[in-house]
Amino acid sequence: MPIVVDEVVISVEVTNQASGGAASAPDATEDKQTIINECVERVLDILKQKEER
């Protein structure tokens, strides 16, 4: 029986405890969000390609 994935939810928490990453500058937060968005886009593209096969 095939499994169909209708929705994928990915959540990521990025911290750097070695450098005291508890408090980060707003620019660092925006950079992290950009990286997360890029990762999500790539995962969705890979899933779409597998679905088309």
N, CA, C and O atoms as a GROMACS GRO file, in nm:
protein
  212
    1MET      N    1   0.084  -0.117   0.000
    1MET     CA    2   0.000   0.000   0.000
    1MET      C    3   0.089   0.124   0.000
    1MET      O    4   0.172   0.139   0.090
    2PRO      N    5   0.074   0.212  -0.098
    2PRO     CA    6   0.159   0.332  -0.105
    2PRO      C    7   0.121   0.434   0.002
    2PRO      O    8   0.007   0.439   0.048
    3ILE      N    9   0.219   0.512   0.041
    3ILE     CA   10   0.199   0.619   0.139
    3ILE      C   11   0.205   0.752   0.066
    3ILE      O   12   0.299   0.778  -0.010
    4VAL      N   13   0.105   0.836   0.087
    4VAL     CA   14   0.099   0.967   0.023
    4VAL      C   15   0.121   1.072   0.130
    4VAL      O   16   0.053   1.074   0.233
    5VAL      N   17   0.218   1.161   0.106
    5VAL     CA   18   0.247   1.270   0.198
    5VAL      C   19   0.181   1.395   0.142
    5VAL      O   20   0.220   1.446   0.037
    6ASP      N   21   0.080   1.445   0.212
    6ASP     CA   22   0.009   1.563   0.167
    6ASP      C   23   0.078   1.691   0.214
    6ASP      O   24   0.073   1.793   0.145
    7GLU      N   25   0.141   1.686   0.330
    7GLU     CA   26   0.199   1.806   0.387
    7GLU      C   27   0.322   1.768   0.467
    7GLU      O   28   0.323   1.668   0.538
    8VAL      N   29   0.425   1.848   0.455
    8VAL     CA   30   0.548   1.827   0.532
    8VAL      C   31   0.572   1.952   0.615
    8VAL      O   32   0.575   2.063   0.562
    9VAL      N   33   0.588   1.933   0.744
    9VAL     CA   34   0.617   2.044   0.834
    9VAL      C   35   0.755   2.022   0.891
    9VAL      O   36   0.783   1.919   0.953
   10ILE      N   37   0.842   2.120   0.871
   10ILE     CA   38   0.979   2.112   0.919
   10ILE      C   39   1.004   2.229   1.013
   10ILE      O   40   0.981   2.344   0.977
   11SER      N   41   1.050   2.198   1.133
   11SER     CA   42   1.086   2.306   1.225
   11SER      C   43   1.230   2.280   1.271
   11SER      O   44   1.268   2.167   1.300
   12VAL      N   45   1.305   2.387   1.277
   12VAL     CA   46   1.446   2.378   1.311
   12VAL      C   47   1.479   2.484   1.413
   12VAL      O   48   1.434   2.598   1.403
   13GLU      N   49   1.559   2.447   1.513
   13GLU     CA   50   1.608   2.544   1.609
   13GLU      C   51   1.760   2.546   1.596
   13GLU      O   52   1.827   2.445   1.618
   14VAL      N   53   1.813   2.661   1.559
   14VAL     CA   54   1.956   2.675   1.537
   14VAL      C   55   2.014   2.757   1.651
   14VAL      O   56   1.976   2.872   1.672
   15THR      N   57   2.106   2.697   1.725
   15THR     CA   58   2.173   2.769   1.833
   15THR      C   59   2.321   2.737   1.829
   15THR      O   60   2.364   2.636   1.773
   16ASN      N   61   2.398   2.824   1.887
   16ASN     CA   62   2.541   2.805   1.897
   16ASN      C   63   2.579   2.823   2.044
   16ASN      O   64   2.616   2.932   2.086
   17GLN      N   65   2.570   2.715   2.121
   17GLN     CA   66   2.595   2.722   2.264
   17GLN      C   67   2.741   2.753   2.296
   17GLN      O   68   2.769   2.813   2.400
   18ALA      N   69   2.834   2.714   2.210
   18ALA     CA   70   2.976   2.736   2.236
   18ALA      C   71   3.008   2.884   2.244
   18ALA      O   72   3.096   2.925   2.320
   19SER      N   73   2.939   2.966   2.166
   19SER     CA   74   2.967   3.109   2.167
   19SER      C   75   2.859   3.188   2.240
   19SER      O   76   2.844   3.308   2.220
   20GLY      N   77   2.784   3.120   2.325
   20GLY     CA   78   2.679   3.189   2.400
   20GLY      C   79   2.565   3.230   2.310
   20GLY      O   80   2.525   3.347   2.312
   21GLY      N   81   2.514   3.139   2.232
   21GLY     CA   82   2.412   3.169   2.132
   21GLY      C   83   2.274   3.198   2.186
   21GLY      O   84   2.180   3.211   2.107
   22ALA      N   85   2.259   3.210   2.316
   22ALA     CA   86   2.125   3.236   2.371
   22ALA      C   87   2.072   3.372   2.325
   22ALA      O   88   1.954   3.383   2.293
   23ALA      N   89   2.156   3.473   2.322
   23ALA     CA   90   2.114   3.606   2.276
   23ALA      C   91   2.188   3.635   2.146
   23ALA      O   92   2.311   3.644   2.144
   24SER      N   93   2.111   3.651   2.038
   24SER     CA   94   2.174   3.678   1.910
   24SER      C   95   2.125   3.810   1.855
   24SER      O   96   2.017   3.857   1.889
   25ALA      N   97   2.204   3.869   1.771
   25ALA     CA   98   2.169   3.996   1.709
   25ALA      C   99   2.058   3.975   1.607
   25ALA      O  100   2.044   3.865   1.555
   26PRO      N  101   1.978   4.077   1.578
   26PRO     CA  102   1.870   4.063   1.480
   26PRO      C  103   1.921   4.020   1.343
   26PRO      O  104   1.853   3.944   1.273
   27ASP      N  105   2.038   4.066   1.303
   27ASP     CA  106   2.092   4.027   1.173
   27ASP      C  107   2.118   3.876   1.169
   27ASP      O  108   2.092   3.811   1.068
   28ALA      N  109   2.170   3.822   1.278
   28ALA     CA  110   2.196   3.678   1.284
   28ALA      C  111   2.065   3.601   1.273
   28ALA      O  112   2.060   3.496   1.209
   29THR      N  113   1.961   3.650   1.335
   29THR     CA  114   1.831   3.584   1.329
   29THR      C  115   1.778   3.585   1.186
   29THR      O  116   1.724   3.485   1.138
   30GLU      N  117   1.793   3.698   1.117
   30GLU     CA  118   1.749   3.706   0.978
   30GLU      C  119   1.830   3.611   0.891
   30GLU      O  120   1.774   3.547   0.802
   31ASP      N  121   1.961   3.601   0.914
   31ASP     CA  122   2.045   3.508   0.838
   31ASP      C  123   2.000   3.364   0.861
   31ASP      O  124   1.993   3.285   0.767
   32LYS      N  125   1.971   3.330   0.986
   32LYS     CA  126   1.926   3.195   1.017
   32LYS      C  127   1.793   3.167   0.948
   32LYS      O  128   1.774   3.058   0.894
   33GLN      N  129   1.704   3.262   0.948
   33GLN     CA  130   1.574   3.243   0.884
   33GLN      C  131   1.591   3.223   0.733
   33GLN      O  132   1.520   3.144   0.672
   34THR      N  133   1.685   3.295   0.674
   34THR     CA  134   1.714   3.280   0.531
   34THR      C  135   1.764   3.139   0.502
   34THR      O  136   1.723   3.077   0.404
   35ILE      N  137   1.853   3.089   0.586
   35ILE     CA  138   1.906   2.953   0.568
   35ILE      C  139   1.796   2.850   0.584
   35ILE      O  140   1.787   2.755   0.506
   36ILE      N  141   1.712   2.869   0.684
   36ILE     CA  142   1.602   2.775   0.706
   36ILE      C  143   1.508   2.774   0.588
   36ILE      O  144   1.465   2.668   0.542
   37ASN      N  145   1.474   2.893   0.536
   37ASN     CA  146   1.386   2.901   0.420
   37ASN      C  147   1.446   2.830   0.299
   37ASN      O  148   1.375   2.762   0.226
   38GLU      N  149   1.575   2.846   0.279
   38GLU     CA  150   1.643   2.780   0.167
   38GLU      C  151   1.637   2.628   0.183
   38GLU      O  152   1.613   2.556   0.086
   39CYS      N  153   1.658   2.580   0.304
   39CYS     CA  154   1.652   2.436   0.329
   39CYS      C  155   1.513   2.381   0.303
   39CYS      O  156   1.498   2.275   0.241
   40VAL      N  157   1.412   2.451   0.348
   40VAL     CA  158   1.274   2.407   0.327
   40VAL      C  159   1.243   2.403   0.178
   40VAL      O  160   1.182   2.307   0.130
   41GLU      N  161   1.285   2.504   0.104
   41GLU     CA  162   1.262   2.507  -0.040
   41GLU      C  163   1.328   2.388  -0.108
   41GLU      O  164   1.269   2.326  -0.196
   42ARG      N  165   1.450   2.356  -0.069
   42ARG     CA  166   1.521   2.244  -0.131
   42ARG      C  167   1.453   2.111  -0.100
   42ARG      O  168   1.440   2.025  -0.187
   43VAL      N  169   1.408   2.095   0.026
   43VAL     CA  170   1.339   1.971   0.062
   43VAL      C  171   1.211   1.957  -0.017
   43VAL      O  172   1.180   1.849  -0.067
   44LEU      N  173   1.134   2.065  -0.030
   44LEU     CA  174   1.010   2.060  -0.106
   44LEU      C  175   1.037   2.030  -0.253
   44LEU      O  176   0.960   1.957  -0.316
   45ASP      N  177   1.145   2.085  -0.309
   45ASP     CA  178   1.180   2.055  -0.448
   45ASP      C  179   1.214   1.908  -0.466
   45ASP      O  180   1.173   1.846  -0.564
   46ILE      N  181   1.288   1.850  -0.371
   46ILE     CA  182   1.324   1.710  -0.378
   46ILE      C  183   1.199   1.623  -0.370
   46ILE      O  184   1.185   1.526  -0.445
   47LEU      N  185   1.109   1.657  -0.278
   47LEU     CA  186   0.984   1.581  -0.266
   47LEU      C  187   0.901   1.590  -0.394
   47LEU      O  188   0.840   1.492  -0.436
   48LYS      N  189   0.897   1.708  -0.454
   48LYS     CA  190   0.822   1.725  -0.578
   48LYS      C  191   0.882   1.640  -0.690
   48LYS      O  192   0.809   1.579  -0.768
   49GLN      N  193   1.015   1.637  -0.698
   49GLN     CA  194   1.081   1.557  -0.801
   49GLN      C  195   1.052   1.409  -0.782
   49GLN      O  196   1.028   1.338  -0.880
   50LYS      N  197   1.053   1.363  -0.657
   50LYS     CA  198   1.024   1.221  -0.630
   50LYS      C  199   0.879   1.189  -0.666
   50LYS      O  200   0.849   1.080  -0.714
   51GLU      N  201   0.790   1.283  -0.642
   51GLU     CA  202   0.649   1.262  -0.674
   51GLU      C  203   0.627   1.252  -0.823
   51GLU      O  204   0.540   1.177  -0.867
   52GLU      N  205   0.705   1.326  -0.903
   52GLU     CA  206   0.689   1.325  -1.047
   52GLU      C  207   0.740   1.197  -1.111
   52GLU      O  208   0.702   1.166  -1.224
   53ARG      N  209   0.823   1.124  -1.042
   53ARG     CA  210   0.880   1.000  -1.100
   53ARG      C  211   0.780   0.895  -1.113
   53ARG      O  212   0.811   0.785  -1.160
   0.00000   0.00000   0.00000
